[in-house]
Amino acid sequence: MRRVWMALVMSLSSVWGLGGCAAPTHGFKLYAGAPEDALASRPTEGDSLQVTYLGVGGYVLRHGSDVVVLAPSFSNPGIPSLVVHGLFGGLKWEPDQVKACMTRAEQLAGSTQNASLLLVGHSHYDHLMDTAEMLQSGQWFPNARILGSATTGHLLASFGLSTRFEEVTKAASRNGKPGGWIPNDAGTVRVYPIVSDHSPHFMHLKLLSAARLTEDATKKPSNPRSDWLEGETYAYVVDFLREKDGPVAFRLYYEDAASSPSVGLIPDDLTQDGHRVDVSITCVGAYEQIPSSLYPQEVLAGTHPRYVILGHWEDFFGNDCLKPPSIVRMTGRKGLSRFIRRVGEVTPESRCVLPVPLAPTMFIPEGSDAPARSGPACLPVPPVEDVVWGAPVTTSGTGN
């Protein structure tokens, strides 16, 4: 009885903390394709990094013929549904919704069938549920090796995916100590895991379990609060190489959760290897739950990226990927503006990108000629209609 009562309290806390209205995006510029003031021209496939935001913590990274996927999530149940399933279980993915979202993303950015790697930062339902079902279905990423925590692997075992999973624990950098690279089979992409953590959700409390699994799950998880366990959280550095085992063409840093001070940071062996971070993907959701107001400044101070992508920024409770997004609740317009100001304070030379879900953003190599910018690098735009390459955002959320 006590366990049921605690579950009820946590579920009601979720409603209280997350049930406020999501804020519209009017007044913020959404970029599909890169902002014109940051790029000299539309780059060609061979000399660019294409980043397609799938929403929440999901992305597709493409450089030439290399494709890496960062765990997608499209089902996104609403608050009432999460409360019910947090008490009684029964949470399931929405295959029709997933198919519609992925179809739209691939129409805009290209096929993902040749993805060689799929990275999972942590194992909450909004990062792993759809990913696991998509992989099990065989319709998406059929040849991708899956990298993640031990808990991720134990959860994926219930989907029959153990043979495709690779645990990153031994390769991960921890507390600033050097880690190791994990290459794709072709040797043209390499991944460097970094131990990180996950911010609290509300009032400095975690509303979803932060526990870890030590053995394989015997049935598919169905409770968003107690089955889809967070496990150990990882950030990743992803290098796209110019050729097999060759020099770095693009370096990307990714984390799917706002991290505490002194964790998730790039260790010295990477900051001193001569390769700058080109793109840093940050997490807006729940960033103000990190103490001392150090996120994302501490992470960005260590990466000094040319571009900063503001990820996990849109409301994902009962949203529809084919409709215009709203700003994640409990952050809102003011919170998003504060995040952007923090970026500008620590890396004024970086360019901010607030990406449109499902639409690709193109980044050119360092050293390419780009027009001079004017004004601060990272500030919210004046209150004007949202635009995607100069066109109003349509009901698809992509401007096309």
C-alpha positions in Angstrom: 0.0 0.0 0.0 2.8 2.4 0.8 4.4 1.8 -2.6 1.1 2.6 -4.3 0.8 5.8 -2.2 4.4 6.9 -3.0 3.6 6.3 -6.7 0.5 8.4 -6.4 2.4 11.2 -4.7 5.2 11.2 -7.4 2.6 11.1 -10.1 0.6 14.0 -8.7 3.9 15.9 -8.3 4.5 15.4 -11.9 1.2 16.9 -12.8 1.8 19.9 -10.5 5.4 20.4 -11.7 4.8 19.8 -15.4 1.2 20.5 -16.0 1.5 24.2 -16.7 0.8 25.5 -20.2 3.6 25.3 -22.7 4.7 28.6 -24.3 4.4 29.3 -28.0 7.5 29.9 -30.0 6.5 33.3 -31.5 9.4 35.7 -31.2 12.1 33.0 -31.5 13.7 32.2 -34.8 13.7 28.6 -35.7 16.4 27.5 -38.1 15.9 24.8 -40.8 19.1 24.7 -42.7 21.7 26.9 -41.0 21.1 30.6 -40.4 22.1 32.6 -43.4 24.3 34.9 -41.3 26.3 32.0 -40.2 27.0 30.2 -43.5 28.5 31.5 -46.7 26.3 29.2 -48.8 24.3 26.0 -48.8 27.1 23.5 -48.4 27.3 20.4 -50.5 26.9 16.9 -49.1 30.6 16.2 -49.1 31.9 19.2 -47.2 29.1 19.6 -44.6 27.7 18.1 -41.4 23.9 17.7 -41.6 22.1 17.6 -38.3 18.4 16.8 -38.3 16.6 17.4 -35.0 14.0 14.7 -34.3 12.7 16.4 -31.1 13.4 15.7 -27.4 17.0 14.2 -27.5 16.9 12.7 -30.9 19.0 13.6 -33.9 20.3 12.2 -37.2 23.9 13.2 -37.9 25.1 12.9 -41.5 28.5 13.5 -43.1 28.9 12.2 -46.6 27.7 8.6 -46.6 28.1 8.3 -42.8 25.0 8.4 -40.6 24.8 8.3 -36.8 21.5 8.4 -34.9 20.9 9.8 -31.5 18.0 8.1 -29.7 14.7 9.4 -31.2 11.4 9.9 -29.4 8.1 10.6 -31.0 5.2 8.9 -29.1 5.4 11.5 -26.2 2.3 10.8 -24.0 0.5 13.6 -22.4 0.5 14.4 -18.6 -2.7 12.5 -17.8 -1.5 9.5 -19.6 1.8 9.6 -17.8 0.1 9.8 -14.4 -2.1 6.7 -15.2 0.8 4.7 -16.6 3.0 5.8 -13.7 0.5 4.2 -11.3 -0.5 1.1 -13.3 1.9 0.6 -16.1 0.8 -0.1 -19.6 2.7 2.7 -21.4 3.2 1.8 -25.1 4.7 3.4 -28.1 2.6 4.9 -30.9 3.9 3.2 -34.1 1.7 5.3 -36.5 3.0 8.5 -35.0 6.6 7.2 -35.1 6.2 6.2 -38.8 4.7 9.6 -39.7 7.5 11.5 -38.0 10.4 9.4 -39.4 8.8 9.5 -42.9 8.7 13.3 -42.7 12.3 13.5 -41.4 13.6 11.3 -44.1 11.7 13.2 -46.8 13.6 16.3 -45.7 17.0 15.0 -44.8 17.5 11.6 -46.4 17.3 7.9 -45.6 18.6 6.5 -42.3 18.8 2.9 -43.4 22.6 3.0 -43.6 23.1 4.3 -40.0 26.1 2.6 -38.5 25.8 3.7 -34.9 22.9 4.7 -32.6 23.8 6.4 -29.3 21.7 6.4 -26.1 22.5 9.0 -23.4 20.2 7.6 -20.8 17.2 5.2 -20.5 14.1 7.2 -19.5 11.0 6.4 -21.6 11.3 9.6 -23.6 14.7 8.6 -24.9 14.6 4.8 -25.2 11.0 3.6 -25.5 10.5 4.5 -29.2 14.1 3.7 -30.0 13.8 0.2 -28.7 10.6 -0.5 -30.5 11.9 1.0 -33.8 15.0 -1.1 -33.6 13.0 -4.3 -32.8 10.6 -3.6 -35.7 13.5 -3.8 -38.2 12.1 -0.9 -40.2 14.7 1.7 -39.1 18.4 1.6 -38.6 18.7 -2.1 -39.4 22.5 -2.3 -39.3 23.3 0.2 -36.5 25.3 -0.9 -33.5 23.7 0.5 -30.3 25.9 2.2 -27.7 24.8 3.0 -24.2 24.9 2.3 -20.5 24.7 -1.1 -18.8 21.1 -0.3 -17.9 20.3 0.5 -21.5 21.6 -2.9 -22.5 19.6 -4.7 -19.8 16.4 -2.9 -20.9 17.1 -3.6 -24.6 17.5 -7.3 -23.8 13.7 -7.5 -23.4 13.4 -6.4 -27.0 15.8 -9.1 -28.3 18.5 -6.5 -29.1 21.4 -7.8 -27.0 23.5 -8.9 -29.9 23.5 -5.4 -31.4 24.3 -3.6 -28.1 27.7 -2.4 -26.9 28.2 -1.1 -23.4 30.3 2.0 -23.2 31.3 1.8 -19.5 34.9 0.7 -20.0 35.6 3.2 -22.8 34.1 6.2 -21.0 36.0 9.1 -19.5 35.2 9.5 -15.9 36.1 12.5 -13.6 38.4 14.0 -16.3 40.4 10.8 -16.8 41.1 9.8 -20.4 38.7 7.4 -22.1 38.8 5.6 -25.4 37.3 5.8 -28.9 34.7 3.4 -30.2 34.8 3.3 -34.1 32.1 2.3 -36.5 32.8 -0.7 -38.6 34.0 1.3 -41.5 36.5 3.3 -39.4 35.1 6.6 -40.7 33.3 7.6 -37.4 34.5 7.3 -33.9 32.6 7.9 -30.6 34.1 8.9 -27.2 31.7 8.4 -24.2 31.9 10.7 -21.2 30.2 9.9 -17.8 27.6 12.6 -17.1 24.4 12.8 -15.1 20.8 13.9 -15.4 19.3 17.1 -13.9 16.4 16.9 -11.4 13.0 17.5 -13.0 11.2 19.8 -10.6 11.9 21.4 -7.3 15.3 19.7 -7.4 13.6 16.3 -7.3 13.8 13.5 -9.9 10.2 12.4 -10.8 11.4 9.4 -12.8 13.6 6.7 -11.3 17.4 7.2 -11.4 18.0 3.6 -10.5 20.2 1.2 -12.5 19.6 -2.4 -13.7 22.2 -5.1 -12.9 20.6 -7.9 -15.0 18.5 -8.2 -18.1 14.8 -7.2 -18.0 12.6 -10.2 -18.6 9.7 -8.3 -20.0 9.2 -5.0 -21.9 9.1 -1.9 -19.6 5.7 -0.4 -19.3 5.9 2.1 -16.4 7.4 5.4 -17.2 8.3 6.1 -13.6 9.7 2.8 -12.4 10.5 0.6 -15.4 12.3 2.9 -17.8 15.2 3.5 -15.4 17.6 6.3 -16.0 20.7 4.2 -15.5 24.1 5.9 -15.9 24.0 9.0 -18.1 26.6 9.6 -20.8 27.6 12.5 -23.0 29.4 11.7 -26.3 32.0 13.3 -28.6 31.4 12.1 -32.2 34.2 12.6 -34.7 33.4 12.3 -38.4 36.6 11.5 -40.3 37.6 12.5 -43.8 38.5 8.9 -44.6 39.0 5.6 -42.9 41.2 6.2 -39.8 41.9 9.7 -41.3 41.9 13.2 -39.9 38.8 14.8 -38.2 36.4 16.5 -40.6 33.8 17.4 -37.9 33.7 17.1 -34.1 30.4 17.1 -32.3 29.6 17.1 -28.6 26.2 15.7 -27.5 24.4 15.4 -24.2 20.7 14.6 -23.8 20.3 15.9 -20.3 21.4 19.0 -18.5 24.4 18.0 -16.3 25.7 18.9 -12.8 28.8 20.9 -12.3 32.1 19.1 -13.1 30.5 16.2 -14.9 30.0 15.5 -18.6 33.0 17.7 -19.4 35.5 17.0 -22.2 38.7 15.7 -20.6 42.1 17.2 -21.3 43.2 14.5 -23.8 40.5 15.8 -26.2 40.8 19.5 -25.5 44.5 19.2 -26.3 44.5 17.0 -29.4 44.2 19.9 -31.8 40.6 19.3 -32.9 38.1 22.0 -31.9 34.4 21.1 -31.3 32.5 22.3 -34.3 28.9 21.7 -32.9 27.8 21.3 -29.3 24.3 20.0 -28.6 23.0 21.2 -25.3 19.8 20.5 -23.3 17.4 23.2 -22.5 14.9 21.1 -20.6 15.2 21.4 -16.8 18.5 23.3 -17.1 17.5 25.6 -14.3 17.4 22.7 -11.9 21.2 22.6 -12.0 22.6 24.3 -8.9 24.9 27.4 -9.1 23.6 28.4 -12.5 26.5 26.7 -14.1 24.7 25.0 -17.0 25.4 25.2 -19.9 28.3 27.6 -19.3 30.7 25.0 -17.8 30.2 22.5 -20.6 30.6 25.2 -23.3 33.6 26.7 -21.6 35.3 23.3 -22.1 34.2 22.8 -25.7 34.4 26.3 -27.2 32.2 25.2 -30.1 31.7 27.1 -33.3 28.0 26.4 -33.1 25.6 25.6 -30.2 22.4 23.7 -30.8 19.7 24.2 -28.2 18.2 20.7 -27.9 15.3 19.3 -25.9 13.8 22.7 -26.0 10.3 22.0 -27.2 7.3 20.7 -25.1 7.1 16.9 -25.4 4.0 16.1 -23.4 1.3 15.1 -25.8 2.8 17.0 -28.7 2.6 16.2 -32.4 5.8 16.2 -34.4 3.8 17.4 -37.5 2.5 20.5 -35.8 4.4 23.7 -34.7 6.2 23.1 -31.4 5.8 25.0 -28.1 8.6 25.7 -25.6 8.9 23.1 -22.9 6.8 23.9 -19.9 8.5 25.0 -16.7 11.0 26.7 -18.9 8.9 28.9 -21.1 10.0 32.0 -23.1 11.8 33.7 -20.3 13.7 30.5 -19.4 14.7 29.9 -23.0 15.9 33.5 -23.3 18.0 33.1 -20.1 19.5 30.0 -21.6 20.5 31.8 -24.8 22.0 34.7 -22.7 24.1 32.2 -20.8 25.4 30.7 -24.0 26.4 34.2 -25.2 28.1 35.1 -22.0 30.5 32.2 -22.0 31.1 31.6 -25.8 30.3 34.9 -27.5 32.0 33.7 -30.7 29.6 30.8 -31.0 26.5 30.8 -33.2 23.2 29.6 -31.6 20.7 27.4 -33.5 17.2 26.7 -32.2 16.4 23.8 -34.5 13.0 23.0 -36.1 12.0 19.4 -35.3 12.4 17.1 -38.4 14.2 19.7 -40.5 18.0 19.4 -41.3 20.5 22.1 -40.4 23.7 22.2 -42.4 27.1 23.2 -41.0 30.2 24.1 -43.0 33.7 23.1 -42.2 36.0 25.4 -40.1 37.9 27.8 -42.3 35.1 28.2 -44.9 34.4 31.8 -45.9 31.3 33.0 -44.1 29.9 36.6 -44.1 30.8 38.8 -41.2 28.1 38.8 -38.5 26.8 41.9 -36.7 25.8 42.2 -33.1 26.0 39.6 -30.3 26.2 36.0 -31.3 23.4 34.6 -29.1 20.4 36.7 -28.4 16.7 36.0 -28.9 15.3 37.7 -32.0 12.7 40.5 -31.8 9.1 39.4 -31.5 8.3 38.5 -35.1 6.7 35.6 -36.9 8.7 32.4 -36.6 10.6 31.7 -39.9 12.3 28.9 -41.6 14.6 30.1 -44.3 12.4 33.2 -44.5 9.1 31.4 -44.7 6.4 31.2 -42.0 6.3 28.0 -40.0 3.5 25.8 -41.4 1.5 23.1 -39.7 4.2 20.7 -40.5 6.6 22.6 -38.3 9.2 22.6 -41.1 8.3 25.4 -43.4 7.9 23.1 -46.4 
